[in-house]
Amino acid sequence: MSTFFNHPEVKEKIKKLYRQKLDELPIRDEFMQIETSYGDTNIVITGPKGE
């Protein structure tokens, strides 16, 4: 499977920056991974839970 990242070091750096930027926002977030016909997809859930 192809990947967006060419080097593991770059992947970790981008993931760290992404987490840092999410932490700067005044929101709560939750990560989830779902299976799709294109492969696993990572999603970020924010906002209040629906009822």
Secondary structure, DSSP 8 states (H G I E B T S, - for coil): ---S-SSHHHHHHHHHHHHHHHHHSSS-EEEEEEEETTEEEEEEEES----
